[in-house]
Amino acid sequence: MKTKKHFILLLTLMVVAALSLAGCSSQSSKEEGETKEPASSEKEQTESGTETDAEYPITVTHALGEEVIESKPERIVTIQWANHDVALALGVVPVGFSAANFGVQDDSGLLPWTKEKLDELGVTDPNVFQDTDGLDFEAIADASPDVILAAYSGITAEDYETLKKIAPVIAYPTAPWATTWREQVEYNAAGMGMKEEGEQLIKDTENLIAEKVKAYPQIDGKKVVWVNFSAKDLSQLHLYTPIDSRVAFLEELGMTYPESVSSLITDPNSYSLKLSAENVEALFDADLLVGYGDDELYETIKKDPVLGKIPAVERGSVAFITSDTPLVAAGTPNPLSIAYTIDEYLELIGGAIDKIEK
């Protein structure tokens, strides 16, 4: 009897111990799983672009210095040309931005694509700096910015030193007025803490351009020069170089810049080049000339004994953009202006190139 009782007691103790061990094993596994779960979740958040503490501060290096953005900017100010359009294209309304200084049809300082996007975002009274004669530092400061976007601008080192006393400044990557539309998006988006959104905007714009260009196969491979003539002085020509956003965009459309002109460029950081009419033969290799002007200017050039000998002028392969339309401002592209004007721009260029075969 005693042996039987001992056996039952021993069996009971063994069962209890087994259950206890099973419970400990189960709890141990559960605790281990809870430890791994947050680590996995944190990794997923980082890869998906969700903000984490590790994403700030953000450092942006540009031609005039280095900016450290300590936290995500809430109040965005943009200055000079088109930087506000990048912010708007990313769905952010700047608390202040510079008025456009050419191509505007009224006194609003707004180009039509800017106005269209503001309307879409429900903004009827934007804070526009009327600073076309120089930066309005007081108005910029009054807007209380967290960051100042100037990726496409011509601000000087002195301007930069004044501006950064107000807020961190995102200036141009290499040289004044030499920022492509992609770089405008990259630098401004970085300054806004929206790097991934900027990358998507670039992809969307690239896809739009590629789709539109398909309708103009005659453009591909043609040599183009952006040259500005003045009826008041035909002895001097003003050209934009390949680092200028106007020329870079023409190259993106499939055209090339002739070696006869690029060989004359002595300053790789300059967006423009002056050419004497005595050296006009440098333009003879161009299939197409693009510039600011109208039919009256074209007729003046065509009658000139020197400039009239340019083959593109002789056959009419000249795409002049008149100053009384918004298209004049589309030569310096950004995602909003590209989407708004690309059909008209391609039609103008394609029509001029078609004259090569006539």
N, C-alpha and C positions, 0 to 999 in steps of 0.2 A: 504493500500500500504506500509505504513511504517512498519507495522507488518510483511508483507510478506518479505520485504527487510531484516528486522532484522533476520527472520527465515533462509533466504538463507545464510546470513553472519555467523550465528551461526553454521549452518550445515557445511559450508566450514571450519570454524575453528576447528570443531570437527574432520573432515576428516584429516586435516593437522596434528592435534595433534596425531591422531591414527597412521598415517603413520610415524610420527616422533618417537613415542614410539616403533613401530615395528622395525624401523631402529636402535634405540638404543639397543633394545633387541638382534637383529641380530648381531650387532657389539660386544656387550658384550659377546655373545656366542663364536664368532670368536676369540676374545682376550683370553678368557678362554681356548679355544682349543689350541691356540698357546703356552700358558704357559705350558700345560700338555705335549705337543708333545716332547719338548726337554728332559723332565724328563723321558718319556718312552723310547726315543731313547738312552739316556745315560745308562739306565738300560739294554737294549738289548745289547749294546756294551760290557758292563762289563761281562754279562753272556756268551757271545760268545767268550770271551778271547781277544778281541781287547784291546790294551794297552790304559790305561787312566792314568791321573796323580796320581790316588790313588794307582796304582800298584807299584810305586817306592816311597821310597827306598825299596829294598828287603833285608831281613835279613836271613842269613843262619848260623845256629849254627852247629859246628862240634867238633871233639875231641880236637882240638888245640885252639879253640877260636870261635869268632863270626865275620862274615863278613857282612858289609852293602854295598849293590850294589846300588849306587845312581841313575843310569840310565842304560838303556839297553846296555850291552857291545857290542862293534863292533869288537874289536880285541881280539880274544881268543887265549890264549897260554895254552898248556897242558904239563904236565911233568910225567915222569916215565911210568907206564904200562897202556896201553889201553884207557886212558882217551880221546885221540884224536879220537879213533874209535867211542866213544859215540857222540862226536861233529859231526863227519862225517856222522854218521847214522842219525843225525838230520838235515843234509844238510848244515852244517857250516864247512868251511875249516879253521882250526887254522892257525894263522900267524906264528906259531912255535910249534913243538912238539918233544918229546924225541924219539930217535931211539929204536926199539925193540931190546932186547939184547939176545934173543934166538929164535930158530925156523926160523930165516931169511936165505934165500937161497943165498943171495948176499951181497954186501956191502952197499946196499941202506938204511938199517935200517927199511925197510918196509915189513910187513907180507903180504901175497897175498890178503887177504880180504881188507887190508888198501889200497894197490895199486889199486885193482879193484874199490873201491869207489872213490879214487882220480881221476882215469881215467873217471869214470862216471860223476864226477863233473867238468871235464875239466882241472884238475891241473896236470901239467907235471914236475914242479920243486918245490916241497914243501920245506919249511924251516925246515929241520930235525936237531935237536940238537944231536950231537954225544957225548952223556953224560953218556954212560953206565958205566963209571968209577966214576961217581959223577956228581951232578948237575952243569950245566954250567950257573952260575948266570949272567955272562956277556952277553951271547947269549940270555938269557931270557929277560934281560933288554933291549937289542938292538931291540927286537921284539915289544917293546912298548905296552905291553898288557893292556887291560882294566880289565881283570880278568885272574887268573891262576887256571886251573882245576887240582886237584890232589886227587880226591875222592878215586881212587885206587892207593895207593902209600905207601911208607914207610918213608916219610919225618919226620925228627926229629923236636922237638920244636925249635932248633937252626935254622934249615933250614927254618922253617915257619917264624921266626922273620926276617930273611934276605929277604925272598920272598915277604912278605907283605909290605916291603919298596918299592917294585917295583909296586905291584898291589894287590887288594884283592885276597885271596887264599881260594879255596874251598878244604879243606882237608878231610880225611876219617871220617866217622861218629862215630866210637868207638875205633878202634885200627889199627895199621899199617898192611897192607896187609890182612885185614879182611872184605873187602867190597864185598858184593854180586853183581852180575851183575845188579840187580834191583836197589840197592843203588847207584851203579855207575851212572846209568841213572838219578835217582832221584836227586842226589846232583849236578851232573854236569849240568843237564838241569836247575835246580834252579839257579845255578850260571850264566847261560847264559840268564836268563829271559825267559825260554822256558818250563815252568812247564807242561803246557797242552800237548805240543808236546812230552815231555818226557813220560807222562802217556800213550799216544797213542803208542809210540814206545815199551813200556813195554807190552801193550796188544797184539800188533802185534807179538812180540817175543814169548810171552806165547802161543799164538795160533799156531805158527809154531812148537814149542816144543811139544805141545799136539798132534798135527797131526802126527808128525814124530814118537813119542813114541808108537802110536797105532800098528805099525808094529812089536813091540818087547814086547809082553805081558809077556815073560819069565823074564823080568827085574823086574817087579813089586814086591815089598816086599823083594827082596833079600838083604842080609846084605853085605855091602861093606866097605873095608878099603883102603885108599890111603896110600901106604907104599913104601918108596924108599930104595932099597938095594944098597950096594956098594960092588963090587967084591973084593976091596982092604981091606975091613974090614967088615966081616960078623957078628961081635960081637955086632954091633950097628945098629939099624933100625931108619929111620926117617919117621914119620907119619904126615899127615895133619889132623887137628881137624875139627869138624863140622862148625866152624865159618870161615874156609878158603873157598874161592869161589869155589875151585875145588870140595871139598866135598859137599858143599851146592848145587852145580849143579847136582851131582850124586843123591842126595836126591830128587831134583826136577824131575829127570828122573824116580823116583818111588822107589829108593832103600833106605835102612835105615843104620844107623851107629850102630854097635853092642855095647851093654852095657859093654861087657868085655873090650872094649878099652876106651870108654867114661868115665868109672869109674876111669881110671888112670890119667885123665886130672886134674891137680891141679890149673892151671891158666886159667880162663875162657876167658881171652883176648888174649891168645896165639894161633896163627894159626898153630903151629907145636908142635910135641911131640917126644922126643927121647925115644926109647924103647930098653932095653938090650935084646940080644938074649936069655938070661936066662928066660925072661918073654914072650917068643914067644907064649905060650899057649893062650895069650890074642887074638891071631889071629885065633885060631882054630874054632871060631864060625863064621868066615867070609865065605860067599858063594863065594865071589869074591875079588881078590886083584887087585888094579889098581896102576900103578906107572910108573916112567920113567925107561926105560931099553930096552933090546933087547933079542933075542933068546939065545945068548951066556951067558948073565947074568942069564937068567932063568935056563939054564942047570947047571950053577955053584951053584945056590941056591938049585936046586933039588938034587944035589949030596951031599950037606952039611948035616952032620949027625943030626944037630939040626933043621935048617930051612926047610930041606927036609921033615920033619914030619908035616908041616902045611898042613891040608887037601886040601886047595885050590891049593897049590903047587903040591901036589901029583897027583891030577886029572887034572891039567893044567888049572884051572879056574883063570888064571892070564892075565890081559890085560895090557901089557907093551907098552908104547908109545915111539917109538924110537926118538932119538934126531936129526935125519937127515931129518925130515919132518916137515912141518908147524903144524901138529897135536899136536906136543909137546907143542906148544904155545896155543892150544885151551883148555887146561885143565883149564886155568884161563879165563873164558868166558866173552864175551860182545856181544851185539846184532849182530855185524858184523861177529865175529868169530863163533858164534853159527850157523848163517845161512850158513856160508861157509863150516863148518866141521861136522855138526851134523849127516849127513848120514854115514860118515866114522867112527865117534866116536861110534855111536849106533851099527854099524856092528861089531866093535872090541869088545865092551862090550857084546853084545848079543851072539857072537860066544864063548866067554869065559864062559858065564853062561850056554850055551848049554852043556858044558862038565860035568855039574853036573849030568845029566841024563845018561851019557854014561858009 
